[in-house]
Amino acid sequence: MNFPKTYNRAFIYAIIFTVIVTLAAVFIFASLSKWQKALVKENQSTCESFAIRLHDSAISKINTIGQKGLLENKNLSTSEVRHIDSTLKKLSEEQLKAGSGLEGGFYLCGPEEFYGYSFPTSPPPAPVYGPPPRSYNIIKKQSLKTVKQNKLIINLHSFNAAVFPLVTMPITYNTKVVGAVWVRIHIENDLPIIKLKQVVNIAAVISITGFFILMLLSALWGGEISGIKKEMQKIMLEPEVRLRKRRGIFGYISSSINDLLNTIYKDNLQRKKLEQQLNQKEKLAALGNLIAGVAHEVKTPLSIIKTRIQMWQQEVLKNPEIAEHISLESMQMVINETNRLSDLVKRLLIFSRPIDKKMKETDINSLIKEIVSFINVERNNKYITVNLLLNEGIPKIIADENSVRQVFINVLENAFEAMNSGGAINIITDNDFKNNRIVIRISDTGKGIPEEIINKVFEPFFTSKEAGVGLGLAISHQIVTAHNGEIYFSDNSDKGTDCIIKLPVSQ
């Protein structure tokens, strides 16, 4: 682990600042503690003085109430409660109005209730009932303690934002403690010094803690920085490696560097993919030009050969003796092979010119229904079902209808051939609003496309069929690309094949 040098200027300044703040906090804390104690003691003395005055002024009234048997009666009538409360309230108001902020009253053990509550100097609105609900249990608990111990009690209480000294003093009747006088005063408004003391206390703790954290971080940072440097050197040799996960600021730095490296890596992959696509397009363009020329040159000789063979067939029919040297079967074989070559030439011409520019508004759903109906009749395979899940809400597109028809026929023919033992084909159309396209998904339950060839199926003359030419899907790819669309197969060889075709709504 690398420890930083102590003469580092920033580190020295941090230490000096921490020490100064800590010393200042300790000094202020001591001063404020002394100030707080004096303030609390002064208000406790005030409450005690007024509690004694209230107690002494109430002796005669308490005796009178006791003589009536009301001090130990738990079932007082409403009129008796009002009488006791009004009598004692008058005493409380007379005694407590001389002290600003004082409030108090009496607690009687017999009825187990407070009476004579008064807060004569309260700012409006003046409280009607008392003691206040939030303080009720605190005052009652201390009053009961005073009754039990038969002595004056002075305590400092606080809850939430309230701080107050509370004085309780026992009341006796016939030598028996029958209740307590209580007086208190809220001092929270006079205690910014207490809050300041708390702030200073927290600041001191933070400063001391910060000092030790600073020392620890200084020790750790050297190691973290060295670790990141070594890992970056390794990444230069192995681009797939990433910085290990860390915590805190170094975790943020590491994750940011990893995100940047991932972005660069993805961009490089995308660039290579685009370069491959560009190279493929250039090769296809060159191949298309070559095919167009070859097909044009071959088409005419093939027509001549086919015509001449047909003439010879007619001559053989007229003169059977010629058949000794040339049979009808051999000539038919030549015609069949010539037809196959002509079909190949037509496919090559389609590959070189995927669309004939006869673009018009096309309803894809209607086109699919027409093609499926045609293929069902042609194939007449009762073991294969074709399910149409067409979204009638998709818009029409501008397309070369014959070319697009050829794409669907090519894909569906492959799907039928992949399910010799039967299965199902699902054709789904939907909207891709985000990219302003329609999506056609053709799924079958056949044997699927092996993973090792799924990226080659659109290459010209590539085929996995014994009698295939390898131009069907290549032509389909050319047609869809010419329409500024996409066609691809998903990699799900264990569940059949999914062919996805995306065509733009507007050209």
VODOLO-537234 format. One record per residue (C-alpha): chain; x, y, z. Coordinates in steps of 0.1 Angstrom, whole numbers, m for minus. Layout:
% VODOLO-537234
+------+-------+-------+-------+
| unit |     u |     v |     w |
+------+-------+-------+-------+
|    A |     X |     Y |     Z |
...
+------+-------+-------+-------+
***
This chain:
% VODOLO-537234
+------+-------+-------+-------+
| unit |     u |     v |     w |
+------+-------+-------+-------+
|    A |     0 |     0 |     0 |
|    A |    13 |    35 |    m9 |
|    A |    11 |    61 |    18 |
|    A |    11 |    97 |     7 |
|    A |    40 |   120 |    17 |
|    A |    31 |   143 |    46 |
|    A |    45 |   173 |    29 |
|    A |    18 |   173 |     4 |
|    A |     3 |   208 |     6 |
|    A |   m34 |   199 |     4 |
|    A |   m30 |   172 |    30 |
|    A |   m12 |   196 |    54 |
|    A |   m39 |   222 |    50 |
|    A |   m66 |   196 |    56 |
|    A |   m49 |   186 |    89 |
|    A |   m45 |   222 |   101 |
|    A |   m81 |   230 |    92 |
|    A |   m94 |   199 |   111 |
|    A |   m73 |   208 |   142 |
|    A |   m85 |   244 |   143 |
|    A |  m121 |   235 |   138 |
|    A |  m119 |   209 |   166 |
|    A |  m103 |   233 |   191 |
|    A |  m128 |   260 |   183 |
|    A |  m156 |   235 |   187 |
|    A |  m143 |   224 |   221 |
|    A |  m140 |   260 |   233 |
|    A |  m175 |   270 |   221 |
|    A |  m190 |   239 |   235 |
|    A |  m176 |   246 |   269 |
|    A |  m188 |   282 |   268 |
|    A |  m223 |   272 |   256 |
|    A |  m226 |   245 |   282 |
|    A |  m220 |   270 |   310 |
|    A |  m244 |   294 |   294 |
|    A |  m271 |   267 |   291 |
|    A |  m267 |   256 |   327 |
|    A |  m272 |   292 |   340 |
|    A |  m303 |   297 |   319 |
|    A |  m319 |   264 |   330 |
|    A |  m311 |   271 |   366 |
|    A |  m326 |   306 |   365 |
|    A |  m359 |   293 |   351 |
|    A |  m360 |   264 |   375 |
|    A |  m357 |   288 |   404 |
|    A |  m385 |   309 |   390 |
|    A |  m408 |   279 |   386 |
|    A |  m399 |   268 |   422 |
|    A |  m407 |   302 |   436 |
|    A |  m441 |   305 |   419 |
|    A |  m449 |   269 |   428 |
|    A |  m444 |   277 |   465 |
|    A |  m465 |   309 |   462 |
|    A |  m493 |   289 |   445 |
|    A |  m491 |   262 |   471 |
|    A |  m493 |   286 |   500 |
|    A |  m522 |   306 |   485 |
|    A |  m542 |   274 |   479 |
|    A |  m541 |   259 |   514 |
|    A |  m573 |   275 |   526 |
|    A |  m592 |   265 |   494 |
|    A |  m579 |   230 |   496 |
|    A |  m591 |   227 |   532 |
|    A |  m625 |   239 |   522 |
|    A |  m627 |   214 |   493 |
|    A |  m615 |   187 |   516 |
|    A |  m641 |   195 |   542 |
|    A |  m668 |   190 |   516 |
|    A |  m654 |   155 |   509 |
|    A |  m644 |   163 |   473 |
|    A |  m607 |   156 |   475 |
|    A |  m610 |   118 |   477 |
|    A |  m642 |   114 |   457 |
|    A |  m636 |    97 |   423 |
|    A |  m672 |   101 |   411 |
|    A |  m677 |   139 |   412 |
|    A |  m707 |   154 |   395 |
|    A |  m704 |   179 |   367 |
|    A |  m712 |   208 |   390 |
|    A |  m686 |   197 |   416 |
|    A |  m659 |   194 |   389 |
|    A |  m667 |   230 |   377 |
|    A |  m667 |   243 |   413 |
|    A |  m633 |   228 |   420 |
|    A |  m618 |   238 |   387 |
|    A |  m631 |   274 |   388 |
|    A |  m620 |   279 |   424 |
|    A |  m584 |   267 |   418 |
|    A |  m582 |   283 |   384 |
|    A |  m588 |   317 |   400 |
|    A |  m559 |   311 |   424 |
|    A |  m536 |   300 |   395 |
|    A |  m543 |   330 |   374 |
|    A |  m537 |   354 |   403 |
|    A |  m503 |   339 |   412 |
|    A |  m489 |   330 |   378 |
|    A |  m498 |   363 |   360 |
|    A |  m468 |   379 |   377 |
|    A |  m444 |   357 |   358 |
|    A |  m442 |   358 |   320 |
|    A |  m446 |   324 |   303 |
|    A |  m456 |   306 |   335 |
|    A |  m483 |   280 |   334 |
|    A |  m495 |   256 |   361 |
|    A |  m523 |   242 |   381 |
|    A |  m532 |   213 |   405 |
|    A |  m534 |   175 |   404 |
|    A |  m558 |   159 |   428 |
|    A |  m553 |   122 |   437 |
|    A |  m589 |   114 |   446 |
|    A |  m605 |   123 |   412 |
|    A |  m572 |   115 |   395 |
|    A |  m574 |   146 |   374 |
|    A |  m559 |   180 |   368 |
|    A |  m578 |   211 |   380 |
|    A |  m573 |   249 |   379 |
|    A |  m550 |   250 |   348 |
|    A |  m539 |   285 |   340 |
|    A |  m516 |   302 |   315 |
|    A |  m524 |   339 |   321 |
|    A |  m496 |   353 |   299 |
|    A |  m501 |   330 |   270 |
|    A |  m502 |   348 |   236 |
|    A |  m536 |   345 |   219 |
|    A |  m554 |   322 |   214 |
|    A |  m553 |   314 |   251 |
|    A |  m555 |   276 |   258 |
|    A |  m589 |   265 |   273 |
|    A |  m580 |   231 |   287 |
|    A |  m548 |   219 |   302 |
|    A |  m523 |   207 |   307 |
|    A |  m517 |   203 |   269 |
|    A |  m521 |   168 |   256 |
|    A |  m484 |   164 |   245 |
|    A |  m472 |   173 |   281 |
|    A |  m501 |   156 |   300 |
|    A |  m483 |   123 |   307 |
|    A |  m450 |   140 |   316 |
|    A |  m467 |   163 |   342 |
|    A |  m489 |   136 |   356 |
|    A |  m460 |   112 |   360 |
|    A |  m439 |   138 |   380 |
|    A |  m470 |   148 |   400 |
|    A |  m476 |   112 |   411 |
|    A |  m439 |   109 |   419 |
|    A |  m442 |   140 |   441 |
|    A |  m473 |   126 |   459 |
|    A |  m456 |    93 |   464 |
|    A |  m423 |   107 |   478 |
|    A |  m440 |   137 |   495 |
|    A |  m414 |   162 |   484 |
|    A |  m408 |   190 |   459 |
|    A |  m393 |   178 |   426 |
|    A |  m376 |   199 |   399 |
|    A |  m368 |   183 |   365 |
|    A |  m359 |   195 |   330 |
|    A |  m380 |   179 |   303 |
|    A |  m378 |   181 |   265 |
|    A |  m396 |   165 |   235 |
|    A |  m396 |   174 |   199 |
|    A |  m390 |   212 |   199 |
|    A |  m403 |   218 |   235 |
|    A |  m379 |   223 |   265 |
|    A |  m392 |   232 |   299 |
|    A |  m383 |   230 |   336 |
|    A |  m412 |   215 |   357 |
|    A |  m417 |   219 |   394 |
|    A |  m441 |   198 |   414 |
|    A |  m449 |   203 |   451 |
|    A |  m471 |   181 |   473 |
|    A |  m505 |   193 |   487 |
|    A |  m516 |   179 |   521 |
|    A |  m549 |   178 |   539 |
|    A |  m552 |   165 |   575 |
|    A |  m515 |   154 |   572 |
|    A |  m523 |   133 |   541 |
|    A |  m509 |   141 |   507 |
|    A |  m539 |   146 |   484 |
|    A |  m523 |   161 |   453 |
|    A |  m496 |   183 |   439 |
|    A |  m491 |   218 |   426 |
|    A |  m472 |   221 |   393 |
|    A |  m456 |   250 |   375 |
|    A |  m435 |   251 |   344 |
|    A |  m422 |   275 |   318 |
|    A |  m412 |   269 |   282 |
|    A |  m376 |   280 |   274 |
|    A |  m371 |   266 |   239 |
|    A |  m375 |   301 |   224 |
|    A |  m346 |   312 |   246 |
|    A |  m324 |   283 |   236 |
|    A |  m307 |   291 |   203 |
|    A |  m276 |   287 |   224 |
|    A |  m286 |   251 |   231 |
|    A |  m292 |   245 |   194 |
|    A |  m259 |   262 |   186 |
|    A |  m242 |   240 |   212 |
|    A |  m256 |   209 |   194 |
|    A |  m244 |   222 |   161 |
|    A |  m209 |   229 |   175 |
|    A |  m209 |   194 |   191 |
|    A |  m218 |   178 |   158 |
|    A |  m192 |   199 |   140 |
|    A |  m165 |   188 |   165 |
|    A |  m175 |   151 |   160 |
|    A |  m175 |   155 |   123 |
|    A |  m141 |   173 |   123 |
|    A |  m125 |   146 |   144 |
|    A |  m141 |   118 |   124 |
|    A |  m131 |   136 |    92 |
|    A |   m95 |   138 |   103 |
|    A |   m93 |   100 |   108 |
|    A |  m112 |    94 |    76 |
|    A |   m88 |   117 |    58 |
|    A |   m59 |    97 |    71 |
|    A |   m75 |    64 |    61 |
|    A |   m85 |    76 |    27 |
|    A |   m50 |    90 |    21 |
|    A |   m36 |    56 |    28 |
|    A |   m62 |    38 |     6 |
|    A |   m62 |    62 |   m24 |
|    A |   m26 |    55 |   m32 |
|    A |   m33 |    18 |   m35 |
|    A |   m65 |    24 |   m55 |
|    A |   m48 |    47 |   m80 |
|    A |   m19 |    23 |   m84 |
|    A |   m44 |    m6 |   m89 |
|    A |   m64 |    13 |  m116 |
|    A |   m31 |    22 |  m134 |
|    A |   m20 |   m15 |  m135 |
|    A |   m55 |   m26 |  m147 |
|    A |   m55 |     1 |  m175 |
|    A |   m21 |   m13 |  m187 |
|    A |   m36 |   m48 |  m188 |
|    A |   m66 |   m34 |  m208 |
|    A |   m42 |   m20 |  m234 |
|    A |   m30 |   m56 |  m240 |
|    A |   m64 |   m73 |  m236 |
|    A |   m93 |   m50 |  m247 |
|    A |  m120 |   m73 |  m233 |
|    A |  m107 |   m69 |  m197 |
|    A |  m125 |   m44 |  m175 |
|    A |  m116 |   m26 |  m142 |
|    A |  m128 |   m44 |  m111 |
|    A |  m157 |   m30 |   m91 |
|    A |  m148 |    m5 |   m64 |
|    A |  m167 |    16 |   m39 |
|    A |  m170 |    53 |   m34 |
|    A |  m154 |    78 |   m58 |
|    A |  m131 |    52 |   m72 |
|    A |  m161 |    30 |   m79 |
|    A |  m177 |    58 |   m99 |
|    A |  m144 |    64 |  m118 |
|    A |  m140 |    26 |  m125 |
|    A |  m176 |    22 |  m137 |
|    A |  m173 |    54 |  m159 |
|    A |  m142 |    40 |  m175 |
|    A |  m158 |     6 |  m180 |
|    A |  m188 |    23 |  m196 |
|    A |  m166 |    42 |  m219 |
|    A |  m146 |    11 |  m229 |
|    A |  m179 |    m8 |  m235 |
|    A |  m191 |    20 |  m257 |
|    A |  m159 |    20 |  m277 |
|    A |  m160 |   m18 |  m280 |
|    A |  m196 |   m17 |  m293 |
|    A |  m187 |    11 |  m317 |
|    A |  m158 |   m10 |  m330 |
|    A |  m181 |   m40 |  m335 |
|    A |  m207 |   m18 |  m352 |
|    A |  m180 |    m3 |  m374 |
|    A |  m167 |   m37 |  m384 |
|    A |  m203 |   m49 |  m391 |
|    A |  m209 |   m18 |  m413 |
|    A |  m177 |   m24 |  m431 |
|    A |  m187 |   m60 |  m438 |
|    A |  m221 |   m49 |  m450 |
|    A |  m205 |   m23 |  m472 |
|    A |  m181 |   m49 |  m486 |
|    A |  m210 |   m73 |  m491 |
|    A |  m230 |   m46 |  m510 |
|    A |  m200 |   m38 |  m532 |
|    A |  m195 |   m75 |  m540 |
|    A |  m232 |   m79 |  m547 |
|    A |  m232 |   m49 |  m569 |
|    A |  m203 |   m61 |  m589 |
|    A |  m218 |   m96 |  m590 |
|    A |  m252 |   m81 |  m601 |
|    A |  m235 |   m63 |  m630 |
|    A |  m217 |   m95 |  m640 |
|    A |  m248 |  m116 |  m637 |
|    A |  m268 |   m91 |  m658 |
|    A |  m243 |   m93 |  m686 |
|    A |  m239 |  m131 |  m685 |
|    A |  m276 |  m136 |  m683 |
|    A |  m282 |  m113 |  m713 |
|    A |  m255 |  m132 |  m733 |
|    A |  m268 |  m167 |  m723 |
|    A |  m305 |  m160 |  m727 |
|    A |  m305 |  m157 |  m765 |
|    A |  m284 |  m188 |  m772 |
|    A |  m306 |  m209 |  m749 |
|    A |  m337 |  m197 |  m767 |
|    A |  m321 |  m207 |  m800 |
|    A |  m311 |  m241 |  m787 |
|    A |  m345 |  m248 |  m773 |
|    A |  m362 |  m238 |  m806 |
|    A |  m339 |  m259 |  m827 |
|    A |  m345 |  m290 |  m805 |
|    A |  m383 |  m285 |  m807 |
|    A |  m379 |  m284 |  m846 |
|    A |  m360 |  m316 |  m845 |
|    A |  m387 |  m332 |  m824 |
|    A |  m412 |  m324 |  m850 |
|    A |  m390 |  m338 |  m878 |
|    A |  m386 |  m371 |  m858 |
|    A |  m424 |  m373 |  m855 |
|    A |  m427 |  m369 |  m893 |
|    A |  m398 |  m392 |  m901 |
|    A |  m396 |  m420 |  m875 |
|    A |  m365 |  m435 |  m892 |
|    A |  m345 |  m406 |  m879 |
|    A |  m351 |  m418 |  m844 |
|    A |  m326 |  m446 |  m849 |
|    A |  m299 |  m419 |  m843 |
|    A |  m317 |  m393 |  m823 |
|    A |  m344 |  m403 |  m798 |
|    A |  m373 |  m382 |  m785 |
|    A |  m362 |  m389 |  m749 |
|    A |  m327 |  m375 |  m754 |
|    A |  m341 |  m344 |  m771 |
|    A |  m367 |  m339 |  m742 |
|    A |  m338 |  m342 |  m718 |
|    A |  m320 |  m314 |  m736 |
|    A |  m352 |  m293 |  m735 |
|    A |  m357 |  m299 |  m698 |
|    A |  m321 |  m289 |  m690 |
|    A |  m325 |  m258 |  m713 |
|    A |  m357 |  m249 |  m693 |
|    A |  m338 |  m252 |  m661 |
|    A |  m310 |  m230 |  m674 |
|    A |  m336 |  m205 |  m686 |
|    A |  m352 |  m205 |  m651 |
|    A |  m318 |  m199 |  m636 |
|    A |  m312 |  m170 |  m660 |
|    A |  m345 |  m155 |  m649 |
|    A |  m335 |  m158 |  m613 |
|    A |  m302 |  m142 |  m620 |
|    A |  m319 |  m113 |  m637 |
|    A |  m342 |  m108 |  m607 |
|    A |  m311 |  m109 |  m584 |
|    A |  m294 |   m82 |  m605 |
|    A |  m326 |   m61 |  m607 |
|    A |  m346 |   m69 |  m576 |
|    A |  m374 |   m44 |  m583 |
|    A |  m387 |   m31 |  m616 |
|    A |  m396 |     4 |  m601 |
|    A |  m433 |    m2 |  m606 |
|    A |  m440 |    10 |  m571 |
|    A |  m476 |    13 |  m560 |
|    A |  m497 |    13 |  m529 |
|    A |  m498 |   m22 |  m515 |
|    A |  m519 |   m39 |  m489 |
|    A |  m496 |   m64 |  m473 |
|    A |  m524 |   m83 |  m455 |
|    A |  m543 |   m88 |  m488 |
|    A |  m511 |   m99 |  m505 |
|    A |  m504 |  m125 |  m478 |
|    A |  m539 |  m139 |  m480 |
|    A |  m536 |  m143 |  m517 |
|    A |  m502 |  m160 |  m515 |
|    A |  m513 |  m184 |  m488 |
|    A |  m544 |  m193 |  m507 |
|    A |  m523 |  m200 |  m538 |
|    A |  m497 |  m221 |  m519 |
|    A |  m523 |  m241 |  m501 |
|    A |  m539 |  m251 |  m534 |
|    A |  m506 |  m258 |  m550 |
|    A |  m492 |  m278 |  m521 |
|    A |  m524 |  m294 |  m510 |
|    A |  m506 |  m307 |  m478 |
|    A |  m532 |  m315 |  m452 |
|    A |  m505 |  m320 |  m426 |
|    A |  m494 |  m284 |  m426 |
|    A |  m517 |  m256 |  m413 |
|    A |  m511 |  m220 |  m420 |
|    A |  m525 |  m196 |  m393 |
|    A |  m529 |  m159 |  m401 |
|    A |  m527 |  m134 |  m373 |
|    A |  m530 |  m102 |  m393 |
|    A |  m533 |   m68 |  m377 |
|    A |  m559 |   m51 |  m398 |
|    A |  m547 |   m17 |  m385 |
|    A |  m514 |   m17 |  m403 |
|    A |  m511 |     9 |  m431 |
|    A |  m505 |     2 |  m468 |
|    A |  m470 |     6 |  m481 |
|    A |  m455 |    18 |  m514 |
|    A |  m438 |   m12 |  m529 |
|    A |  m432 |   m33 |  m560 |
|    A |  m460 |   m58 |  m554 |
|    A |  m446 |   m86 |  m576 |
|    A |  m412 |   m84 |  m560 |
|    A |  m426 |   m85 |  m525 |
|    A |  m449 |  m114 |  m535 |
|    A |  m417 |  m133 |  m546 |
|    A |  m402 |  m127 |  m511 |
|    A |  m432 |  m142 |  m493 |
|    A |  m433 |  m172 |  m517 |
|    A |  m396 |  m179 |  m512 |
|    A |  m399 |  m178 |  m474 |
|    A |  m431 |  m199 |  m473 |
|    A |  m416 |  m225 |  m498 |
|    A |  m387 |  m229 |  m474 |
|    A |  m410 |  m233 |  m445 |
|    A |  m431 |  m260 |  m462 |
|    A |  m399 |  m279 |  m472 |
|    A |  m387 |  m277 |  m436 |
|    A |  m418 |  m296 |  m424 |
|    A |  m421 |  m327 |  m445 |
|    A |  m437 |  m346 |  m416 |
|    A |  m462 |  m318 |  m409 |
|    A |  m465 |  m288 |  m387 |
|    A |  m478 |  m253 |  m385 |
|    A |  m469 |  m219 |  m400 |
|    A |  m479 |  m187 |  m382 |
|    A |  m479 |  m154 |  m402 |
|    A |  m482 |  m123 |  m380 |
|    A |  m483 |   m87 |  m391 |
|    A |  m480 |   m57 |  m368 |
|    A |  m470 |   m20 |  m365 |
|    A |  m436 |    m7 |  m354 |
|    A |  m446 |    28 |  m347 |
|    A |  m413 |    38 |  m333 |
|    A |  m394 |    31 |  m366 |
|    A |  m424 |    39 |  m389 |
|    A |  m424 |     3 |  m402 |
|    A |  m447 |   m27 |  m405 |
|    A |  m434 |   m60 |  m393 |
|    A |  m442 |   m94 |  m408 |
|    A |  m432 |  m125 |  m388 |
|    A |  m433 |  m159 |  m405 |
|    A |  m428 |  m188 |  m380 |
|    A |  m427 |  m225 |  m386 |
|    A |  m423 |  m256 |  m365 |
|    A |  m397 |  m272 |  m387 |
|    A |  m362 |  m283 |  m380 |
|    A |  m348 |  m248 |  m379 |
|    A |  m316 |  m233 |  m392 |
|    A |  m283 |  m246 |  m377 |
|    A |  m265 |  m219 |  m358 |
|    A |  m233 |  m223 |  m379 |
|    A |  m251 |  m213 |  m412 |
|    A |  m277 |  m188 |  m400 |
|    A |  m254 |  m159 |  m410 |
|    A |  m249 |  m174 |  m445 |
|    A |  m284 |  m180 |  m457 |
|    A |  m286 |  m148 |  m477 |
|    A |  m253 |  m153 |  m496 |
|    A |  m258 |  m159 |  m533 |
|    A |  m255 |  m196 |  m543 |
|    A |  m253 |  m208 |  m507 |
|    A |  m277 |  m237 |  m501 |
|    A |  m281 |  m266 |  m478 |
|    A |  m305 |  m284 |  m502 |
|    A |  m293 |  m311 |  m525 |
|    A |  m312 |  m297 |  m555 |
|    A |  m311 |  m261 |  m545 |
|    A |  m295 |  m232 |  m564 |
|    A |  m290 |  m209 |  m535 |
|    A |  m307 |  m178 |  m550 |
|    A |  m341 |  m178 |  m533 |
|    A |  m332 |  m161 |  m501 |
|    A |  m305 |  m140 |  m517 |
|    A |  m331 |  m126 |  m541 |
|    A |  m355 |  m120 |  m512 |
|    A |  m327 |  m101 |  m493 |
|    A |  m320 |   m80 |  m524 |
|    A |  m357 |   m72 |  m528 |
|    A |  m363 |   m62 |  m492 |
|    A |  m330 |   m42 |  m491 |
|    A |  m341 |   m24 |  m523 |
|    A |  m373 |   m14 |  m504 |
|    A |  m351 |     0 |  m476 |
|    A |  m363 |   m28 |  m453 |
|    A |  m348 |   m56 |  m433 |
|    A |  m351 |   m94 |  m434 |
|    A |  m334 |  m118 |  m410 |
|    A |  m339 |  m151 |  m392 |
|    A |  m339 |  m155 |  m355 |
|    A |  m316 |  m180 |  m339 |
|    A |  m340 |  m206 |  m325 |
|    A |  m330 |  m238 |  m343 |
|    A |  m345 |  m260 |  m316 |
|    A |  m380 |  m245 |  m320 |
|    A |  m383 |  m240 |  m357 |
|    A |  m376 |  m209 |  m377 |
|    A |  m387 |  m173 |  m373 |
|    A |  m383 |  m150 |  m403 |
|    A |  m388 |  m113 |  m396 |
|    A |  m394 |   m89 |  m425 |
|    A |  m396 |   m51 |  m418 |
|    A |  m408 |   m27 |  m445 |
|    A |  m410 |    11 |  m442 |
|    A |  m445 |    26 |  m443 |
|    A |  m433 |    54 |  m466 |
|    A |  m404 |    55 |  m490 |
+------+-------+-------+-------+
***
